[in-house]
Amino acid sequence: MSGGELLMQAEAAERLIDEAGRRGISVCLDTSGYGDSQALMTMARKENVAYILYDMKAIDDEVHKAYTGVSNKRILENLEMLATDSRASGKLILRMPLIKGVNDSEEMIRRTGEFYRKLGIRRVNLLPYHNFGISKKRNVGGEQEAFEQPAKERLTEIEIYFQNEINLSVEVLGDK
């Protein structure tokens, strides 16, 4: 379940999850974690929710605010809540979009890794930046800033760090 942020339509999302469960259908939640904590926990604990794809855009609050317009405080609190819940923690897959010069610095990656270690996170998807959203935004009358993905060598360094030092299962999705 995705689409925008599922927590913005939590009641409808929960009804859909329940109906899918009645039909024997498993569900994957895709969330930024920016929303109602109780609604997120209620959905995450449902038996037919198999995975929770959880975005981690930037561990640094100021960077997060600068690029998303909101604080990451609630996002980090919700992640901690899910990671410490026995019915939700095993479903978590962290998804990290990586943008050159924004969230790929050594300091930012290490802070993120230590946060993951503290929470007992086990899986992460690294998502090198792509520019697919630029034309979509233009098609609806807007403009989106273009960024670059980290160099292949930097992506490999980040992947190795998360695997070897934080002991995560890492998958790099998209171009590497």
N, CA, C and O of each residue as an XYZ file, in Angstrom:
704
protein
N       0.852     -1.165      0.000
C       0.000      0.000      0.000
C       0.896      1.224      0.000
O       1.748      1.406      0.869
N       0.675      2.042     -0.989
C       1.478      3.236     -1.153
C       0.599      4.309     -1.752
O      -0.605      4.353     -1.500
N       1.193      5.162     -2.534
C       0.378      6.069     -3.300
C       0.642      7.523     -3.075
O       0.177      8.324     -3.886
N       1.267      7.899     -2.165
C       1.451      9.131     -1.456
C       1.750      8.565     -0.086
O       2.431      7.543      0.005
N       1.302      9.142      0.923
C       1.542      8.616      2.275
C       0.297      7.930      2.782
O      -0.741      8.571      2.942
N       0.381      6.624      3.041
C      -0.783      5.861      3.496
C      -1.313      6.366      4.837
O      -2.498      6.200      5.127
N      -0.460      6.979      5.658
C      -0.924      7.488      6.952
C      -1.828      8.714      6.808
O      -2.516      9.091      7.756
N      -1.829      9.329      5.638
C      -2.734     10.461      5.403
C      -4.176      9.975      5.219
O      -5.120     10.755      5.339
N      -4.332      8.706      4.931
C      -5.649      8.079      4.766
C      -5.697      6.805      5.597
O      -6.088      5.749      5.100
N      -5.303      6.902      6.851
C      -5.114      5.735      7.707
C      -6.375      4.885      7.861
O      -6.295      3.657      7.817
N      -7.522      5.510      8.040
C      -8.758      4.735      8.219
C      -9.079      3.921      6.976
O      -9.413      2.740      7.077
N      -8.984      4.534      5.817
C      -9.247      3.813      4.566
C      -8.200      2.721      4.348
O      -8.531      1.618      3.915
N      -6.952      3.025      4.644
C      -5.882      2.039      4.488
C      -6.124      0.836      5.398
O      -5.931     -0.308      4.986
N      -6.541      1.093      6.618
C      -6.797     -0.014      7.545
C      -7.956     -0.880      7.064
O      -7.898     -2.106      7.159
N      -8.992     -0.255      6.556
C     -10.121     -1.036      6.016
C      -9.673     -1.902      4.843
O     -10.095     -3.051      4.717
N      -8.830     -1.355      3.998
C      -8.318     -2.108      2.853
C      -7.444     -3.284      3.310
O      -7.542     -4.383      2.763
N      -6.604     -3.050      4.297
C      -5.773     -4.132      4.852
C      -6.665     -5.236      5.414
O      -6.422     -6.418      5.173
N      -7.691     -4.851      6.157
C      -8.602     -5.838      6.741
C      -9.322     -6.640      5.658
O      -9.456     -7.858      5.777
N      -9.781     -5.974      4.611
C     -10.469     -6.679      3.524
C      -9.503     -7.616      2.808
O      -9.867     -8.739      2.462
N      -8.291     -7.164      2.589
C      -7.282     -8.032      1.977
C      -7.053     -9.262      2.852
O      -6.937    -10.375      2.338
N      -6.989     -9.069      4.162
C      -6.813    -10.189      5.084
C      -7.956    -11.185      5.001
O      -7.725    -12.394      5.021
N      -9.181    -10.696      4.909
C     -10.338    -11.598      4.784
C     -10.257    -12.434      3.507
O     -10.792    -13.541      3.447
N      -9.600    -11.910      2.512
C      -9.467    -12.595      1.228
C      -8.160    -13.386      1.125
O      -7.851    -13.954      0.077
N      -7.408    -13.417      2.206
C      -6.155    -14.177      2.214
C      -5.016    -13.499      1.470
O      -4.098    -14.167      0.993
N      -5.068    -12.185      1.370
C      -4.059    -11.433      0.633
C      -3.109    -10.749      1.612
O      -3.539    -10.067      2.542
N      -1.818    -10.941      1.389
C      -0.795    -10.258      2.191
C      -0.605     -8.841      1.690
O      -0.867     -8.535      0.527
N      -0.147     -7.987      2.578
C       0.003     -6.568      2.277
C       1.407     -6.105      2.664
O       1.991     -6.574      3.641
N       1.928     -5.176      1.871
C       3.175     -4.484      2.185
C       2.838     -3.016      2.380
O       2.243     -2.394      1.500
N       3.213     -2.456      3.522
C       3.009     -1.042      3.779
C       4.228     -0.274      3.293
O       5.360     -0.690      3.541
N       4.012      0.838      2.607
C       5.087      1.700      2.147
C       4.842      3.068      2.761
O       3.878      3.746      2.404
N       5.707      3.479      3.683
C       5.444      4.699      4.444
C       6.698      5.522      4.672
O       7.811      5.001      4.735
N       6.486      6.813      4.792
C       7.560      7.711      5.216
C       7.642      7.734      6.736
O       8.617      8.228      7.301
N       6.615      7.198      7.400
C       6.577      7.220      8.854
C       6.114      8.543      9.420
O       6.094      8.727     10.637
N       5.738      9.474      8.543
C       5.309     10.785      8.990
C       3.790     10.775      9.117
O       3.070     11.054      8.157
N       3.323     10.454     10.298
C       1.886     10.402     10.528
C       1.576      9.843     11.902
O       2.446      9.720     12.764
N       0.321      9.512     12.074
C      -0.200      9.058     13.353
C       0.454      7.748     13.805
O       0.378      6.730     13.116
N       1.090      7.797     14.964
C       1.812      6.637     15.498
C       0.895      5.460     15.777
O       1.216      4.325     15.425
N      -0.244      5.720     16.409
C      -1.148      4.628     16.763
C      -1.723      3.957     15.525
O      -1.845      2.733     15.482
N      -2.075      4.749     14.520
C      -2.598      4.176     13.271
C      -1.533      3.307     12.605
O      -1.834      2.221     12.110
N      -0.294      3.787     12.595
C       0.796      3.017     12.001
C       0.997      1.703     12.743
O       1.141      0.650     12.121
N       1.005      1.762     14.064
C       1.210      0.538     14.844
C       0.064     -0.439     14.641
O       0.292     -1.642     14.512
N      -1.152      0.056     14.611
C      -2.306     -0.817     14.394
C      -2.177     -1.553     13.068
O      -2.396     -2.763     13.003
N      -1.824     -0.833     12.017
C      -1.661     -1.470     10.702
C      -0.476     -2.437     10.702
O      -0.584     -3.546     10.180
N       0.642     -2.027     11.279
C       1.858     -2.837     11.264
C       1.680     -4.175     11.964
O       2.298     -5.164     11.572
N       0.851     -4.218     12.983
C       0.660     -5.439     13.759
C      -0.306     -6.435     13.112
O      -0.419     -7.570     13.576
N      -0.985     -6.037     12.075
C      -1.950     -6.943     11.439
C      -1.226     -8.143     10.850
O      -0.150     -8.018     10.266
N      -1.838     -9.304     11.016
C      -1.186    -10.543     10.596
C      -0.908    -10.607      9.111
O       0.097    -11.189      8.702
N      -1.767    -10.025      8.291
C      -1.549    -10.104      6.847
C      -0.596     -9.035      6.314
O      -0.337     -8.990      5.112
N      -0.072     -8.178      7.186
C       0.971     -7.234      6.772
C       2.296     -7.987      6.839
O       2.787     -8.329      7.915
N       2.858     -8.234      5.657
C       4.082     -9.032      5.559
C       5.343     -8.181      5.659
O       6.341     -8.609      6.240
N       5.299     -6.977      5.091
C       6.468     -6.101      5.067
C       6.051     -4.666      5.334
O       4.922     -4.257      5.062
N       7.004     -3.916      5.876
C       6.840     -2.476      6.047
C       8.062     -1.821      5.421
O       9.162     -1.893      5.969
N       7.867     -1.182      4.274
C       8.931     -0.410      3.631
C       8.911      0.972      4.258
O       7.938      1.715      4.122
N       9.985      1.307      4.939
C      10.022      2.527      5.748
C      11.129      3.431      5.237
O      12.300      3.053      5.248
N      10.764      4.620      4.791
C      11.729      5.569      4.230
C      12.594      6.201      5.309
O      12.116      6.585      6.377
N      13.874      6.297      4.998
C      14.806      7.038      5.836
C      15.552      7.981      4.912
O      16.563      7.615      4.313
N      15.043      9.194      4.805
C      15.622     10.154      3.866
C      16.871     10.818      4.427
O      17.868     10.962      3.719
N      16.826     11.221      5.681
C      17.999     11.857      6.303
C      17.869     11.765      7.812
O      16.831     12.122      8.370
N      18.908     11.293      8.474
C      18.923     11.196      9.928
C      19.046     12.580     10.569
O      18.585     12.790     11.691
N      19.660     13.510      9.863
C      19.846     14.867     10.363
C      18.565     15.667     10.174
O      18.063     15.785      9.056
N      18.036     16.212     11.259
C      16.759     16.907     11.207
C      16.798     18.141     10.314
O      15.845     18.399      9.578
N      17.876     18.899     10.366
C      17.962     20.107      9.539
C      18.008     19.764      8.056
O      17.369     20.436      7.246
N      18.746     18.740      7.697
C      18.795     18.299      6.296
C      17.414     17.802      5.878
O      16.934     18.120      4.790
N      16.787     17.028      6.744
C      15.454     16.505      6.443
C      14.477     17.647      6.204
O      13.727     17.634      5.228
N      14.486     18.633      7.092
C      13.594     19.794      6.938
C      13.874     20.537      5.643
O      12.946     20.932      4.937
N      15.136     20.727      5.333
C      15.506     21.498      4.143
C      15.007     20.852      2.855
O      14.639     21.550      1.910
N      14.994     19.516      2.814
C      14.644     18.835      1.568
C      13.228     18.276      1.526
O      12.711     17.994      0.445
N      12.597     18.112      2.674
C      11.224     17.578      2.676
C      10.205     18.572      3.202
O       9.007     18.424      2.962
N      10.674     19.588      3.921
C       9.774     20.583      4.488
C       9.252     20.240      5.867
O       8.515     21.030      6.457
N       9.617     19.073      6.400
C       9.148     18.679      7.732
C      10.293     18.102      8.561
O      11.290     17.623      8.022
N      10.131     18.158      9.867
C      11.082     17.558     10.798
C      11.008     16.028     10.687
O       9.972     15.470     10.328
N      12.111     15.373     10.999
C      12.104     13.915     11.013
C      11.846     13.344     12.417
O      11.917     12.130     12.613
N      11.551     14.204     13.381
C      11.359     13.752     14.764
C      10.288     12.654     14.857
O      10.534     11.600     15.444
N       9.128     12.891     14.294
C       8.050     11.898     14.344
C       8.445     10.627     13.568
O       8.120      9.515     13.984
N       9.131     10.802     12.465
C       9.555      9.665     11.646
C      10.487      8.759     12.441
O      10.325      7.538     12.437
N      11.461      9.356     13.123
C      12.406      8.570     13.922
C      11.710      7.927     15.122
O      12.004      6.783     15.467
N      10.796      8.651     15.755
C      10.042      8.083     16.878
C       9.179      6.914     16.415
O       9.116      5.890     17.095
N       8.519      7.051     15.280
C       7.685      5.962     14.766
C       8.534      4.753     14.376
O       8.127      3.612     14.592
N       9.700      4.999     13.808
C      10.593      3.893     13.475
C      11.028      3.162     14.741
O      11.036      1.932     14.783
N      11.388      3.916     15.762
C      11.783      3.294     17.027
C      10.631      2.476     17.615
O      10.847      1.385     18.142
N       9.426      2.997     17.525
C       8.248      2.294     18.030
C       8.070      0.961     17.291
O       7.833     -0.069     17.921
N       8.182      0.979     15.967
C       8.026     -0.254     15.186
C       9.162     -1.235     15.456
O       8.937     -2.437     15.595
N      10.381     -0.713     15.528
C      11.556     -1.571     15.699
C      11.586     -2.267     17.051
O      12.217     -3.314     17.194
N      10.915     -1.700     18.039
C      10.922     -2.302     19.375
C       9.665     -3.117     19.653
O       9.483     -3.610     20.766
N       8.801     -3.263     18.663
C       7.584     -4.050     18.818
C       7.786     -5.425     18.175
O       8.098     -5.516     16.988
N       7.609     -6.482     18.949
C       7.894     -7.831     18.448
C       7.018     -8.239     17.271
O       7.429     -9.077     16.468
N       5.823     -7.671     17.146
C       4.942     -8.030     16.030
C       5.209     -7.208     14.775
O       4.664     -7.517     13.715
N       6.030     -6.176     14.871
C       6.295     -5.315     13.724
C       7.756     -5.338     13.276
O       8.034     -5.176     12.088
N       8.681     -5.534     14.190
C      10.102     -5.332     13.887
C      10.621     -6.220     12.761
O      11.409     -5.763     11.933
N      10.205     -7.452     12.716
C      10.679     -8.373     11.682
C      10.165     -8.056     10.293
O      10.658     -8.610      9.311
N       9.192     -7.183     10.194
C       8.608     -6.808      8.913
C       9.307     -5.608      8.271
O       9.084     -5.303      7.100
N      10.148     -4.937      9.044
C      10.750     -3.677      8.594
C      11.844     -3.859      7.551
O      12.742     -4.687      7.705
N      11.753     -3.077      6.501
C      12.829     -2.921      5.524
C      13.009     -1.421      5.360
O      12.117     -0.730      4.868
N      14.172     -0.920      5.775
C      14.444      0.507      5.646
C      14.827      0.788      4.205
O      15.556      0.017      3.581
N      14.331      1.895      3.685
C      14.619      2.309      2.313
C      15.273      3.679      2.361
O      14.701      4.647      2.861
N      16.492      3.735      1.825
C      17.272      4.970      1.887
C      17.555      5.506      0.496
O      18.431      4.991     -0.199
N      16.821      6.541      0.077
C      17.219      7.217     -1.158
C      18.542      7.932     -0.896
O      18.682      8.637      0.104
N      19.497      7.753     -1.777
C      20.816      8.354     -1.584
C      21.055      9.424     -2.639
O      20.986      9.165     -3.840
N      21.339     10.632     -2.163
C      21.535     11.779     -3.030
C      22.916     12.371     -2.748
O      23.250     12.712     -1.613
N      23.699     12.479     -3.810
C      25.058     13.007     -3.691
C      25.035     14.397     -3.053
O      24.326     15.296     -3.506
N      25.828     14.550     -1.991
C      25.968     15.836     -1.340
C      24.828     16.216     -0.413
O      24.863     17.280      0.205
N      23.822     15.364     -0.307
C      22.685     15.659      0.570
C      22.685     14.722      1.773
O      22.691     15.173      2.918
N      22.678     13.419      1.507
C      22.587     12.472      2.627
C      23.574     11.315      2.518
O      23.374     10.275      3.146
N      24.626     11.477      1.737
C      25.588     10.392      1.546
C      26.937     10.639      2.191
O      27.889      9.902      1.937
N      27.034     11.677      3.030
C      28.324     11.971      3.680
C      28.676     10.864      4.669
O      27.810     10.142      5.161
N      29.949     10.758      4.937
C      30.423      9.751      5.895
C      29.720      9.926      7.241
O      29.256      8.954      7.835
N      29.644     11.160      7.712
C      29.026     11.446      9.011
C      27.543     11.055      9.019
O      27.062     10.464      9.986
N      26.829     11.381      7.957
C      25.398     11.073      7.890
C      25.169      9.554      7.826
O      24.278      9.027      8.493
N      25.968      8.873      7.033
C      25.810      7.418      6.906
C      26.142      6.732      8.235
O      25.435      5.816      8.653
N      27.202      7.168      8.889
C      27.571      6.554     10.181
C      26.513      6.810     11.248
O      26.191      5.907     12.020
N      25.969      8.015     11.307
C      24.886      8.302     12.269
C      23.674      7.424     11.983
O      23.037      6.911     12.903
N      23.365      7.257     10.719
C      22.243      6.401     10.337
C      22.526      4.964     10.739
O      21.663      4.296     11.309
N      23.716      4.491     10.450
C      24.090      3.118     10.799
C      24.018      2.860     12.291
O      23.527      1.814     12.716
N      24.500      3.799     13.092
C      24.443      3.638     14.544
C      22.997      3.640     15.047
O      22.661      2.913     15.983
N      22.154      4.450     14.430
C      20.736      4.466     14.793
C      20.105      3.105     14.458
O      19.349      2.553     15.258
N      20.418      2.578     13.285
C      19.910      1.248     12.901
C      20.395      0.175     13.880
O      19.627     -0.695     14.291
N      21.677      0.248     14.247
C      22.231     -0.740     15.180
C      21.486     -0.675     16.515
O      21.098     -1.702     17.072
N      21.295      0.538     17.014
C      20.599      0.739     18.295
C      19.192      0.126     18.259
O      18.731     -0.456     19.241
N      18.527      0.267     17.117
C      17.149     -0.234     17.000
C      17.067     -1.712     16.631
O      15.992     -2.307     16.702
N      18.180     -2.305     16.240
C      18.155     -3.709     15.831
C      17.603     -3.911     14.428
O      17.083     -4.982     14.116
N      17.710     -2.893     13.580
C      17.259     -3.005     12.198
C      18.086     -4.087     11.512
O      19.285     -4.215     11.759
N      17.437     -4.862     10.649
C      18.129     -5.973      9.998
C      18.283     -5.817      8.491
O      19.210     -6.376      7.905
N      17.379     -5.056      7.851
C      17.404     -4.966      6.387
C      17.296     -3.526      5.915
O      16.563     -2.715      6.481
N      18.058     -3.230      4.850
C      17.999     -1.894      4.253
C      18.108     -2.021      2.733
O      18.888     -2.818      2.213
N      17.316     -1.225      2.046
C      17.422     -1.053      0.593
C      18.054      0.302      0.354
O      17.562      1.314      0.853
N      19.127      0.334     -0.397
C      19.748      1.587     -0.800
C      19.190      1.952     -2.171
O      19.196      1.135     -3.092
N      18.707      3.190     -2.297
C      18.049      3.640     -3.520
C      18.804      4.830     -4.105
O      18.511      5.973     -3.756
N      19.777      4.580     -4.996
C      20.481      5.702     -5.604
C      19.482      6.611     -6.320
O      18.570      6.138     -6.999
N      19.667      7.902     -6.160
C      18.765      8.890     -6.745
C      18.554      8.628     -8.231
O      19.479      8.248     -8.948
N      17.325      8.838     -8.674
C      17.004      8.850    -10.114
C      16.122     10.067    -10.365
O      15.524     10.607     -9.434
N      16.043     10.492    -11.598
C      15.307     11.715    -11.907
C      13.931     11.472    -12.530
O      13.417     12.343    -13.232
N      13.331     10.318    -12.291
C      12.031      9.989    -12.882
C      10.936     10.979    -12.484
O      10.005     11.223    -13.251
N      11.051     11.539    -11.300
C      10.011     12.440    -10.813
C      10.002     13.806    -11.472
O       9.010     14.530    -11.380
N      11.097     14.171    -12.140
C      11.174     15.504    -12.738
C      10.111     15.688    -13.813
O       9.397     16.690    -13.812
N      10.001     14.730    -14.731
C       8.996     14.862    -15.796
C       7.583     14.732    -15.236
O       6.661     15.392    -15.715
N       7.412     13.891    -14.231
C       6.083     13.767    -13.606
C       5.650     15.103    -13.019
O       4.515     15.537    -13.214
N       6.555     15.747    -12.303
C       6.248     17.039    -11.683
C       5.955     18.094    -12.760
O       5.041     18.905    -12.615
N       6.739     18.069    -13.831
C       6.537     19.015    -14.924
C       5.163     18.791    -15.576
O       4.500     19.751    -15.970
N       4.740     17.535    -15.686
C       3.454     17.209    -16.302
C       2.264     17.722    -15.506
O       1.173     17.878    -16.056
N       2.457     17.984    -14.226
C       1.364     18.531    -13.408
C       1.597     20.017    -13.108
O       0.984     20.585    -12.203
N       2.489     20.627    -13.881
C       2.673     22.067    -13.787
C       3.660     22.548    -12.753
O       3.624     23.717    -12.367
N       4.543     21.678    -12.293
C       5.510     22.090    -11.279
C       6.936     21.919    -11.746
O       7.197     21.480    -12.865
N       7.838     22.268    -10.882
C       9.261     22.084    -11.138
C       9.887     21.365     -9.963
O       9.568     21.637     -8.806
N      10.781     20.445    -10.275
C      11.481     19.716     -9.223
C      12.974     19.886     -9.438
O      13.464     19.810    -10.565
N      13.686     20.116     -8.354
C      15.131     20.265     -8.427
C      15.764     18.940     -8.846
O      15.343     17.874     -8.398
N      16.762     19.014     -9.694
C      17.494     17.817    -10.116
C      18.678     17.596     -9.186
O      19.330     18.547     -8.756
N      18.944     16.355     -8.887
C      20.065     15.975     -8.031
C      20.913     14.944     -8.759
O      20.624     14.585     -9.901
N      21.952     14.474     -8.097
C      22.789     13.410     -8.646
C      22.838     12.260     -7.660
O      22.707     12.444     -6.450
N      23.029     11.061     -8.210
C      23.249      9.937     -7.307
C      24.730      9.889     -6.949
O      25.575     10.377     -7.699
N      25.035      9.300     -5.801
C      26.448      9.166     -5.425
C      27.201      8.339     -6.475
O      26.606      7.530     -7.186
N      28.492      8.554     -6.556
C      29.334      7.764     -7.469
C      29.223      6.284     -7.100
O      28.951      5.936     -5.951
N      29.437      5.429     -8.087
C      29.354      3.975     -7.861
C      30.261      3.533     -6.717
O      29.893      2.663     -5.927
N      31.445      4.134     -6.630
C      32.383      3.784     -5.560
C      31.801      4.140     -4.192
O      31.959      3.388     -3.230
N      31.132      5.285     -4.109
C      30.529      5.710     -2.837
C      29.386      4.780     -2.471
O      29.246      4.407     -1.307
N      28.568      4.399     -3.443
C      27.482      3.456     -3.175
C      28.025      2.137     -2.638
O      27.467      1.554     -1.709
N      29.112      1.679     -3.231
C      29.735      0.435     -2.769
C      30.256      0.592     -1.343
O      30.096     -0.317     -0.528
N      30.876      1.726     -1.028
C      31.363      1.985      0.331
C      30.207      1.947      1.343
O      30.327      1.348      2.412
N      29.108      2.584      0.997
C      27.948      2.613      1.894
C      27.389      1.208      2.074
O      27.066      0.803      3.191
N      27.276      0.478      0.993
C      26.781     -0.903      1.058
C      27.667     -1.761      1.963
O      27.158     -2.489      2.816
N      28.968     -1.682      1.787
C      29.911     -2.468      2.592
C      29.843     -2.059      4.060
O      29.877     -2.916      4.943
N      29.746     -0.757      4.329
C      29.631     -0.290      5.707
C      28.404     -0.901      6.390
O      28.513     -1.451      7.486
N      27.253     -0.806      5.753
C      26.039     -1.349      6.361
C      26.122     -2.869      6.525
O      25.643     -3.408      7.522
N      26.715     -3.553      5.573
C      26.838     -5.015      5.674
C      27.835     -5.428      6.750
O      27.518     -6.231      7.627
N      29.026     -4.880      6.676
C      30.113     -5.366      7.525
C      30.154     -4.746      8.911
O      30.453     -5.438      9.885
N      29.862     -3.457      9.021
C      29.969     -2.806     10.322
C      28.659     -2.779     11.100
O      28.672     -2.813     12.331
N      27.528     -2.719     10.400
C      26.236     -2.666     11.089
C      25.533     -4.020     11.011
O      24.528     -4.240     11.688
N      26.054     -4.919     10.193
C      25.526     -6.290     10.062
C      24.094     -6.310      9.521
O      23.227     -7.015     10.039
N      23.868     -5.524      8.476
C      22.560     -5.479      7.840
C      22.557     -6.302      6.561
O      23.587     -6.472      5.909
N      21.396     -6.799      6.220
C      21.167     -7.344      4.893
C      20.878     -6.143      3.995
O      19.921     -5.405      4.229
N      21.715     -5.948      2.956
C      21.638     -4.750      2.117
C      21.336     -5.142      0.682
O      21.924     -6.070      0.127
N      20.400     -4.402      0.100
C      20.107     -4.561     -1.314
C      20.160     -3.178     -1.941
O      19.524     -2.242     -1.456
N      20.925     -3.053     -3.026
C      20.985     -1.801     -3.773
C      20.013     -1.944     -4.930
O      20.146     -2.840     -5.763
N      19.035     -1.052     -4.973
C      18.015     -1.094     -6.020
C      18.265      0.029     -7.008
O      18.673      1.121     -6.613
N      18.030     -0.217     -8.268
C      18.281      0.808     -9.275
C      19.706      0.739     -9.745
O      20.381     -0.273     -9.553
N      20.176      1.809    -10.363
C      21.529      1.855    -10.899
C      22.563      1.786     -9.807
O      22.412      2.379     -8.739
N      23.608      1.057    -10.090
C      24.743      1.022     -9.165
C      26.017      1.180     -9.956
O      27.105      1.179     -9.380
